[in-house]
Amino acid sequence: PRWIGYLLPLAAIWTVAGTLLAPSGPAANLAINLLSNMGPVLLMAALGYLGFQLWSVDAPVREARTGESFVKSAGSA
């Protein structure tokens, strides 16, 4: 998706900006702390979505090949 292409560079820029805003660690202002730590959160959101997309696209193919479901329902052990 296109938003991943925008989010990954934004996360890198935000991480650098956060390091420049609070270079010695936690700042006295809560807003600066939250904003300076958003870079890794954005990166993990983007990578998590990409991983989910890869897993969900490949799961039906593996299920068709092997005949067993890789997704467990709530009632099965």
Secondary structure, DSSP 8 states (H G I E B T S, - for coil): -HHHHHHHHHHHHHHHHHHHHSTTS--S-HHHHHHHTHHHHHHHHHHHHHHHHHHHHHHHHHHHHHSS-SS--TT--
